[in-house]
Amino acid sequence: MPSRWWIPVEGVDMSCVRIEHVHAAISRWFDRSLAEHHSGSKPYTISPPATDDEGRSGIELSVLSDEAHRRFFQGAEVGAAIRLGHQQGAIGMPISMHRHSWADMAQSVVARAWNVDLITPTTFRNGDRSSPLPNVRTIMTSLSQSWATWGATPAPDSLTATRGTWVSGLELSSTSVSFPVNQRGKRTIAEVVGSLGTLQLMATEEAARATGPLLQWAAYTGLGGMTRRGLGMVRIEPLAVGSHGRPG
């Protein structure tokens, strides 16, 4: 079952920690071979360094598969050392934020409209290009493919979701994000353009049976590319649809 965790990190100044430090540390828990390390699809997503409501430093992490959960519990052992850049800290007690069984995920049709809050810059990749503009077909296809890879139940049909789901409102801005990457054996700086803000989606009753579960899945996987570098983190809010056919 997919789950999302808050991982406290003690003894580290998070203001000096970059997302690539987090990625390097967390990927060691999950990637056990070169093939896994270079795979374009992985059973986890990572948030940028953050603080919780009580001011404690840590990392949010989504875990998507049973095997990934096993590796997560091995790596996130309380008191285990974690190196973030030039600093070494210790893992605190992981806190479960939310989780769903696969049966609940597949049946999570509670709305026909949703606010999709883009919490971190969200970008949609096409080869070497990145675009901040969300596209319903791209979103639904990517989520369905990810579910098919890591899920324990059949993936909702992306074609059904795409045919009957549309953007009913948006309030977005674009921003640039840069970070170092290895490209063909060379260290270089990648710059992508992502969007922040809120996207409102609506669906027909038929499409909602596919779109609802896929958006529930998105709360764990994120949207778009580079979710293991903190991009594409989203919050999904179901909305009531009034008699006039609009949310609210």
C-alpha positions as CSV (number, residue, x, y, z in Angstrom):
1,M,0.0,0.0,0.0
2,P,1.3,3.5,-0.7
3,S,2.2,5.6,2.3
4,R,3.7,9.0,3.1
5,W,6.1,9.7,6.0
6,W,7.7,12.5,7.9
7,I,11.3,11.6,8.8
8,P,12.9,13.8,11.5
9,V,16.6,14.5,11.0
10,E,18.5,15.5,14.1
11,G,21.9,17.3,14.3
12,V,21.7,18.9,10.9
13,D,21.3,22.5,9.9
14,M,18.7,22.1,7.1
15,S,19.3,25.6,5.8
16,C,22.5,24.3,4.4
17,V,21.0,21.1,2.9
18,R,20.1,21.1,-0.8
19,I,17.7,18.7,-2.5
20,E,20.5,16.8,-4.2
21,H,21.9,16.0,-0.8
22,V,18.6,14.5,0.2
23,H,18.3,12.6,-3.1
24,A,21.8,11.1,-2.6
25,A,21.0,10.0,0.9
26,I,17.6,8.6,0.4
27,S,18.3,6.8,-2.9
28,R,20.9,4.7,-1.1
29,W,18.0,3.1,0.9
30,F,16.2,2.0,-2.2
31,D,18.6,1.6,-5.2
32,R,20.3,-1.8,-4.8
33,S,21.7,-2.1,-8.3
34,L,22.9,0.1,-11.2
35,A,19.7,-0.8,-13.1
36,E,17.6,0.4,-10.2
37,H,19.7,3.5,-9.8
38,H,19.3,4.5,-13.5
39,S,15.7,3.5,-13.8
40,G,13.3,6.2,-14.8
41,S,10.5,4.9,-12.6
42,K,11.1,4.4,-8.9
43,P,8.8,3.4,-6.0
44,Y,9.4,6.5,-3.9
45,T,9.3,10.3,-4.1
46,I,11.2,12.9,-2.0
47,S,10.3,16.4,-0.7
48,P,12.8,19.2,-0.3
49,P,14.2,19.7,3.2
50,A,11.6,21.2,5.5
51,T,10.5,21.9,9.1
52,D,7.3,20.6,10.7
53,D,4.8,22.7,12.7
54,E,7.0,22.5,15.8
55,G,10.1,23.7,14.0
56,R,11.8,20.3,13.8
57,S,13.9,19.5,10.7
58,G,13.1,16.6,8.4
59,I,12.1,15.1,5.1
60,E,8.8,14.0,3.6
61,L,8.9,10.7,1.7
62,S,6.3,8.7,-0.2
63,V,6.8,4.9,-0.5
64,L,4.8,3.1,-3.2
65,S,5.5,-0.6,-3.2
66,D,5.8,-3.5,-0.7
67,E,9.4,-4.1,-1.5
68,A,10.1,-0.3,-1.2
69,H,8.5,-0.4,2.3
70,R,10.8,-3.2,3.4
71,R,13.9,-1.2,2.2
72,F,12.5,2.0,3.8
73,F,12.2,0.4,7.2
74,Q,15.7,-0.9,7.0
75,G,17.2,2.5,6.0
76,A,15.1,4.7,8.3
77,E,16.0,2.9,11.5
78,V,15.8,5.2,14.5
79,G,19.3,6.6,15.3
80,A,20.8,5.6,12.0
81,A,23.3,8.0,10.5
82,I,22.4,10.1,7.5
83,R,24.8,12.2,5.5
84,L,23.4,15.3,3.9
85,G,26.1,17.2,2.0
86,H,29.0,17.8,4.4
87,Q,26.8,17.2,7.5
88,Q,26.0,14.0,9.3
89,G,22.8,13.7,11.3
90,A,20.7,11.0,12.8
91,I,17.3,9.6,11.8
92,G,14.5,10.2,14.3
93,M,11.3,8.2,14.7
94,P,9.5,8.2,11.3
95,I,5.9,9.4,11.5
96,S,3.2,8.0,9.3
97,M,1.3,10.9,7.7
98,H,-1.2,9.0,5.7
99,R,-1.6,5.7,3.8
100,H,-4.2,3.8,1.8
101,S,-4.8,0.2,1.0
102,W,-4.9,-0.7,-2.7
103,A,-8.6,-1.6,-2.4
104,D,-9.4,1.8,-0.9
105,M,-7.3,3.5,-3.6
106,A,-9.2,1.8,-6.4
107,Q,-12.6,2.8,-4.8
108,S,-11.7,6.4,-3.8
109,V,-14.4,8.0,-6.0
110,V,-15.8,10.7,-3.6
111,A,-16.0,13.7,-6.0
112,R,-16.3,15.0,-9.5
113,A,-14.1,18.0,-8.9
114,W,-10.8,18.6,-7.3
115,N,-8.3,21.3,-6.4
116,V,-4.8,20.2,-7.2
117,D,-2.4,22.4,-5.3
118,L,1.1,22.4,-6.8
119,I,3.2,22.7,-3.6
120,T,6.6,22.5,-5.2
121,P,7.5,23.5,-8.8
122,T,5.9,21.1,-11.2
123,T,7.3,20.4,-14.7
124,F,6.3,18.2,-17.5
125,R,9.2,16.7,-19.5
126,N,9.4,16.0,-23.2
127,G,12.9,14.8,-24.0
128,D,15.3,17.6,-23.1
129,R,12.5,20.1,-22.8
130,S,10.4,21.1,-19.7
131,S,7.1,22.8,-19.7
132,P,5.2,24.3,-16.7
133,L,1.8,23.9,-18.4
134,P,-0.3,21.0,-17.0
135,N,-2.1,18.8,-19.5
136,V,-4.9,16.5,-18.5
137,R,-3.8,13.7,-21.0
138,T,-0.2,13.8,-19.8
139,I,-1.2,13.8,-16.1
140,M,-3.7,10.9,-16.4
141,T,-1.4,8.8,-18.7
142,S,1.6,9.2,-16.4
143,L,-0.4,8.4,-13.2
144,S,-1.9,5.3,-14.8
145,Q,1.4,4.0,-16.0
146,S,3.0,4.5,-12.6
147,W,0.1,2.7,-10.9
148,A,0.5,-0.2,-13.4
149,T,4.2,-0.4,-12.4
150,W,3.9,-0.3,-8.6
151,G,0.3,-1.0,-7.8
152,A,-1.2,-4.3,-6.5
153,T,-4.5,-3.8,-8.4
154,P,-5.2,-3.0,-12.1
155,A,-4.6,0.6,-12.9
156,P,-7.5,2.9,-13.6
157,D,-8.0,3.5,-17.4
158,S,-6.2,6.8,-18.4
159,L,-8.2,7.0,-21.6
160,T,-11.5,7.0,-19.7
161,A,-10.1,9.7,-17.3
162,T,-8.8,11.8,-20.1
163,R,-11.9,11.8,-22.2
164,G,-14.1,13.0,-19.4
165,T,-11.8,15.3,-17.3
166,W,-11.1,18.9,-18.0
167,V,-9.4,21.9,-16.5
168,S,-12.2,24.1,-15.0
169,G,-10.0,26.8,-13.4
170,L,-6.4,27.6,-12.6
171,E,-4.3,30.1,-10.8
172,L,-0.7,29.3,-11.7
173,S,2.7,31.1,-11.9
174,S,5.9,29.8,-13.4
175,T,9.4,29.6,-11.8
176,S,12.8,28.3,-12.7
177,V,14.6,25.6,-10.7
178,S,18.2,24.5,-11.2
179,F,20.3,21.7,-9.7
180,P,23.4,19.7,-10.6
181,V,22.9,16.4,-12.6
182,N,25.2,13.8,-14.2
183,Q,24.7,13.8,-18.0
184,R,26.7,11.4,-20.1
185,G,29.3,11.2,-17.4
186,K,29.7,14.9,-16.9
187,R,28.5,17.1,-14.0
188,T,26.3,19.9,-15.3
189,I,23.5,22.2,-14.1
190,A,20.0,21.4,-15.2
191,E,17.4,24.2,-15.3
192,V,13.7,23.5,-15.6
193,V,10.6,25.7,-15.6
194,G,7.8,24.6,-13.3
195,S,4.4,25.9,-12.2
196,L,3.1,26.7,-8.7
197,G,-0.4,27.4,-7.6
198,T,-3.8,25.6,-8.0
199,L,-5.3,23.7,-10.8
200,Q,-9.0,22.8,-10.7
201,L,-10.2,19.7,-12.4
202,M,-13.7,18.4,-13.1
203,A,-14.9,15.1,-14.5
204,T,-18.1,13.4,-15.7
205,E,-19.5,10.7,-13.4
206,E,-18.0,8.0,-15.6
207,A,-14.6,9.6,-15.8
208,A,-14.5,10.3,-12.1
209,R,-14.4,6.6,-11.4
210,A,-10.9,6.6,-13.0
211,T,-9.8,10.2,-12.3
212,G,-10.6,10.0,-8.6
213,P,-8.3,7.1,-7.8
214,L,-5.6,8.4,-10.1
215,L,-5.6,11.8,-8.3
216,Q,-5.5,9.9,-4.9
217,W,-2.4,8.2,-6.3
218,A,-0.9,11.6,-7.3
219,A,-1.0,12.6,-3.6
220,Y,1.8,10.0,-3.1
221,T,3.6,10.0,-6.4
222,G,3.5,13.7,-7.2
223,L,2.9,15.1,-10.8
224,G,5.3,15.6,-13.7
225,G,9.0,14.9,-13.8
226,M,11.8,14.9,-11.2
227,T,9.7,14.0,-8.2
228,R,12.7,12.4,-6.6
229,R,14.3,15.8,-6.6
230,G,11.5,17.4,-4.8
231,L,9.5,18.7,-7.8
232,G,5.8,18.0,-8.4
233,M,4.6,17.6,-4.8
234,V,0.8,18.1,-4.7
235,R,-2.1,18.3,-2.4
236,I,-5.5,17.0,-3.6
237,E,-8.7,18.5,-2.3
238,P,-12.1,16.9,-3.4
239,L,-14.8,19.5,-4.1
240,A,-18.5,19.3,-4.0
241,V,-20.3,20.1,-7.3
242,G,-23.5,22.2,-6.9
243,S,-26.8,21.9,-8.8
244,H,-25.4,24.5,-11.3
245,G,-22.7,22.0,-12.3
246,R,-19.8,24.0,-10.8
247,P,-17.7,23.3,-7.7
248,G,-18.9,25.0,-4.6
